[in-house]
Amino acid sequence: MIKVVAPQMVQRVVDRAMQAHGAMGLSGDRPLAQFFSLARILRLADGPDEVHAAALGKMEIKKNQR
């Protein structure tokens, strides 16, 4: 579950920080735009969220079939 939730949470936190900083959040004066890009890459690097969610769903189905 953590492989799905953690990258989404990181991206959500950075997005909220960018919102709080307004246009300054997109500028090169703050690292937020880079953090947002890295957070998105993190969501894809270890496998897309959907792949992890599907694997988690399969494990739950097998667990509940016993």
C-alpha beads as a LAMMPS data file, in Angstrom:
LAMMPS data file: protein, C-alpha beads

66 atoms
65 bonds

1 atom types
1 bond types

-500.0 500.0 xlo xhi
-500.0 500.0 ylo yhi
-500.0 500.0 zlo zhi

Masses

1 110.0

Atoms # bond

1 1 1 0.000 0.000 0.000
2 1 1 2.840 2.367 0.778
3 1 1 4.029 2.217 -2.840
4 1 1 0.713 3.752 -3.880
5 1 1 0.070 6.181 -1.022
6 1 1 3.520 7.690 -0.332
7 1 1 4.283 9.009 -3.844
8 1 1 0.755 10.425 -4.144
9 1 1 1.089 12.135 -0.771
10 1 1 4.458 13.654 -1.686
11 1 1 3.014 15.089 -4.877
12 1 1 -0.058 16.392 -3.028
13 1 1 2.083 18.127 -0.382
14 1 1 4.313 19.767 -2.999
15 1 1 1.259 20.835 -4.994
16 1 1 -0.244 22.485 -1.922
17 1 1 3.047 24.261 -1.211
18 1 1 3.082 25.522 -4.802
19 1 1 -0.483 26.783 -4.365
20 1 1 0.513 28.600 -1.188
21 1 1 3.437 30.290 -2.941
22 1 1 1.389 31.276 -5.991
23 1 1 3.403 32.179 -9.082
24 1 1 6.582 32.153 -6.988
25 1 1 6.068 28.389 -6.599
26 1 1 6.673 27.962 -10.325
27 1 1 9.725 30.180 -10.519
28 1 1 13.329 29.126 -10.363
29 1 1 13.675 31.071 -7.118
30 1 1 12.021 28.245 -5.209
31 1 1 12.723 24.513 -5.621
32 1 1 9.007 23.631 -5.616
33 1 1 8.679 23.156 -9.380
34 1 1 11.624 20.765 -9.327
35 1 1 10.166 18.953 -6.309
36 1 1 6.880 18.549 -8.171
37 1 1 8.680 17.035 -11.182
38 1 1 10.647 14.689 -8.956
39 1 1 7.480 13.640 -7.122
40 1 1 5.822 12.784 -10.445
41 1 1 8.883 10.806 -11.523
42 1 1 8.760 8.951 -8.197
43 1 1 5.191 7.881 -8.997
44 1 1 6.390 6.295 -12.242
45 1 1 9.897 5.074 -11.364
46 1 1 8.854 2.209 -9.102
47 1 1 5.949 1.291 -11.350
48 1 1 2.734 3.133 -12.071
49 1 1 0.212 3.469 -9.249
50 1 1 -2.289 1.339 -11.146
51 1 1 0.139 -1.600 -11.284
52 1 1 0.682 -1.484 -7.525
53 1 1 -3.029 -1.066 -6.858
54 1 1 -3.845 -4.039 -9.102
55 1 1 -1.243 -6.192 -7.349
56 1 1 -2.658 -5.164 -3.989
57 1 1 -6.178 -6.010 -5.173
58 1 1 -5.074 -9.464 -6.350
59 1 1 -3.434 -10.143 -2.977
60 1 1 -6.609 -9.122 -1.149
61 1 1 -8.782 -11.320 -3.373
62 1 1 -6.523 -14.335 -2.774
63 1 1 -6.502 -13.639 0.970
64 1 1 -10.304 -13.488 1.123
65 1 1 -10.877 -16.603 -0.996
66 1 1 -9.593 -18.903 1.716

Bonds

1 1 1 2
2 1 2 3
3 1 3 4
4 1 4 5
5 1 5 6
6 1 6 7
7 1 7 8
8 1 8 9
9 1 9 10
10 1 10 11
11 1 11 12
12 1 12 13
13 1 13 14
14 1 14 15
15 1 15 16
16 1 16 17
17 1 17 18
18 1 18 19
19 1 19 20
20 1 20 21
21 1 21 22
22 1 22 23
23 1 23 24
24 1 24 25
25 1 25 26
26 1 26 27
27 1 27 28
28 1 28 29
29 1 29 30
30 1 30 31
31 1 31 32
32 1 32 33
33 1 33 34
34 1 34 35
35 1 35 36
36 1 36 37
37 1 37 38
38 1 38 39
39 1 39 40
40 1 40 41
41 1 41 42
42 1 42 43
43 1 43 44
44 1 44 45
45 1 45 46
46 1 46 47
47 1 47 48
48 1 48 49
49 1 49 50
50 1 50 51
51 1 51 52
52 1 52 53
53 1 53 54
54 1 54 55
55 1 55 56
56 1 56 57
57 1 57 58
58 1 58 59
59 1 59 60
60 1 60 61
61 1 61 62
62 1 62 63
63 1 63 64
64 1 64 65
65 1 65 66
